[in-house]
């Protein structure tokens, strides 16, 4: 029995090394997040302009170095996305078609870091944290809790009623995709 376990362990180890080598040389490497980092908040259901679908989360600027993607998608209609804040006077954002609201560079990076919206008429925005807004500087975690703020994404069709999904996702730093801090960047704070 001991010999069998040893051979099994050697086989599993060799297979893991082969898969890891293949995965890192032929594809992207996606790092893991800590348990406290928000990955995705989403909601789906029927909506209209009078009754939008809403997804909300708390943004922690100390953990948002790569930015956040906001998506509003509908199955049959042209989707609209509105971003509003719960407790900060940051500017509201409204998006219509993701191919016009995202820069060409962001459009190219989106498939490697998350995914592209299902239809050209779906809405998406990528927002970043403005590190110049915070004192003391970000990422030192000295006063992390006081910097957090609530943000909500409202999704609905331009007209009528449609099945809608709204999501807020943390963008990951993917080795083959590069950094998300692309000019011109949209910031939560300004």
matplotlib code that plots the C-alpha trace (Angstrom):
import matplotlib.pyplot as plt

x = [0.0, 2.9, 4.4, 1.1, 0.7, 4.3, 3.7, 0.4, 2.0, 4.8, 2.3, 0.1, 3.2, 4.5, 1.0, 0.7, 4.1, 3.3, -0.1, 1.5, 4.3, 1.8, -0.6, 2.0, 3.8, 0.8, -1.8, -2.4, -1.5, -4.3, -3.2, -5.5, -7.2, -7.2, -10.5, -11.4, -11.2, -14.5, -14.6, -18.2, -21.6, -24.4, -28.2, -30.5, -34.2, -36.9, -36.3, -37.5, -36.3, -38.9, -37.9, -34.1, -32.2, -29.7, -26.4, -24.5, -21.2, -18.7, -15.5, -12.3, -9.8, -6.9, -7.8, -8.8, -5.5, -6.6, -10.0, -13.6, -15.8, -19.5, -21.8, -25.5, -26.8, -30.2, -31.5, -33.5, -33.1, -30.4, -29.0, -28.2, -25.9, -25.9, -23.4, -24.4, -22.7, -24.3, -22.2, -19.8, -20.3, -18.5, -19.9, -22.6, -21.8, -24.1, -23.1, -24.9, -22.9, -19.7, -17.9, -18.2, -17.9, -14.7, -11.4, -10.0, -7.3, -9.8, -11.9, -8.8, -8.0, -11.5, -11.6, -8.4, -9.3, -13.1, -15.2, -16.8, -20.5, -22.8, -24.1, -22.7, -25.7, -24.9, -23.3, -20.0, -17.6, -14.2, -13.5, -10.3, -9.3, -7.5, -4.6, -4.1, -7.5, -6.4, -4.2, -2.3, -1.5, -3.3, -2.2, -0.7, -3.9, -3.4, -7.0, -8.6, -12.1, -12.7, -12.0, -14.6, -17.7, -20.9, -21.5, -24.6, -25.0, -28.4, -29.2, -32.3, -33.3, -33.6, -37.2, -39.8, -39.1, -36.3, -34.5, -31.4, -28.2, -26.1, -22.6, -19.7, -16.4, -12.9, -10.5, -7.5, -4.0, -3.4, 0.2, -0.4, -3.0, -0.9, -1.9, -5.4, -4.3, -4.8, -5.2, -7.8, -8.9, -12.2, -12.0, -14.6, -13.6, -13.5]
y = [0.0, 2.4, 1.8, 2.5, 5.8, 6.8, 6.1, 8.0, 11.0, 11.0, 10.8, 13.6, 15.8, 15.2, 15.9, 19.1, 20.4, 19.7, 21.5, 24.4, 24.8, 24.6, 27.0, 29.7, 29.4, 29.3, 31.4, 34.1, 33.9, 35.2, 35.8, 34.9, 37.5, 37.8, 36.8, 40.4, 41.6, 42.0, 40.0, 40.3, 41.6, 41.0, 41.0, 39.8, 40.3, 42.2, 46.0, 49.2, 52.8, 53.4, 50.2, 49.7, 46.7, 47.6, 46.1, 47.8, 47.2, 48.9, 50.0, 49.8, 52.1, 50.3, 47.1, 48.6, 49.2, 47.7, 49.2, 48.0, 47.0, 47.9, 46.1, 46.4, 43.9, 43.1, 40.2, 42.2, 46.0, 48.6, 48.7, 51.7, 51.8, 54.5, 54.6, 56.5, 56.8, 56.2, 58.5, 60.5, 63.5, 61.8, 62.4, 60.1, 58.2, 57.1, 54.6, 53.4, 51.3, 49.7, 50.0, 53.8, 54.3, 52.3, 53.3, 51.0, 49.9, 49.0, 47.1, 45.0, 44.3, 43.4, 39.8, 38.9, 40.5, 39.7, 39.3, 41.5, 42.4, 40.0, 42.6, 45.8, 47.7, 46.6, 49.2, 49.1, 51.4, 50.8, 53.1, 53.6, 54.8, 58.2, 57.9, 61.7, 62.0, 60.2, 61.3, 59.4, 57.7, 54.5, 50.9, 51.5, 50.3, 52.8, 54.0, 51.7, 51.6, 55.3, 55.5, 53.0, 54.1, 52.7, 52.6, 51.3, 50.3, 50.8, 48.9, 49.1, 49.1, 52.4, 51.6, 49.1, 46.2, 43.6, 40.9, 42.7, 41.8, 44.3, 43.5, 45.2, 43.3, 43.8, 43.8, 41.5, 42.1, 39.4, 38.8, 38.7, 41.6, 44.2, 47.2, 48.7, 52.2, 53.4, 56.9, 58.4, 56.8, 57.5, 57.9, 57.4, 60.6, 63.1]
z = [0.0, 0.8, -2.6, -4.3, -2.4, -3.3, -7.1, -7.0, -5.3, -7.9, -10.8, -9.4, -8.8, -12.3, -13.8, -11.7, -12.8, -16.5, -16.2, -14.4, -17.0, -19.9, -18.2, -17.6, -20.9, -23.2, -21.4, -18.9, -15.2, -13.0, -9.4, -6.5, -4.3, -0.6, 1.0, 1.7, -1.8, -3.6, -6.8, -8.2, -7.2, -9.6, -9.9, -12.6, -13.3, -15.2, -15.3, -17.0, -16.8, -14.0, -12.2, -12.7, -11.6, -8.9, -7.6, -4.9, -3.1, -0.9, -2.6, -0.6, -2.4, -0.8, -2.7, -6.1, -7.8, -11.1, -11.2, -11.3, -14.3, -14.2, -16.7, -17.6, -20.1, -21.5, -23.6, -26.1, -25.7, -25.7, -22.1, -20.0, -17.0, -14.2, -11.4, -8.2, -4.8, -1.5, 0.7, -1.5, -3.8, -6.7, -10.2, -11.4, -14.6, -17.4, -20.0, -23.1, -25.6, -24.3, -27.6, -27.5, -23.7, -23.3, -24.9, -27.6, -25.2, -22.5, -25.0, -26.0, -22.3, -21.2, -22.5, -20.7, -17.4, -17.2, -20.3, -22.9, -22.7, -24.6, -27.1, -28.7, -27.2, -23.7, -21.4, -19.5, -17.7, -16.1, -13.1, -11.2, -7.8, -7.9, -5.6, -5.4, -3.6, -0.5, 2.4, 3.7, 0.4, -0.6, -0.1, 3.4, 5.1, 7.9, 7.8, 5.3, 6.9, 6.8, 3.0, 1.9, 0.1, -1.3, -5.0, -6.9, -10.5, -12.0, -15.2, -17.4, -21.1, -22.9, -23.7, -22.5, -20.2, -20.5, -18.7, -17.3, -15.5, -13.7, -12.3, -10.5, -10.8, -9.5, -12.4, -11.9, -13.0, -15.6, -16.6, -20.4, -20.3, -18.5, -16.3, -16.4, -15.7, -19.3, -20.4, -20.5, -17.2, -15.5, -11.8, -9.1, -7.4, -10.3]

ax = plt.figure().add_subplot(projection="3d")
ax.plot(x, y, z, "-o")
ax.set_aspect("equal")
plt.show()
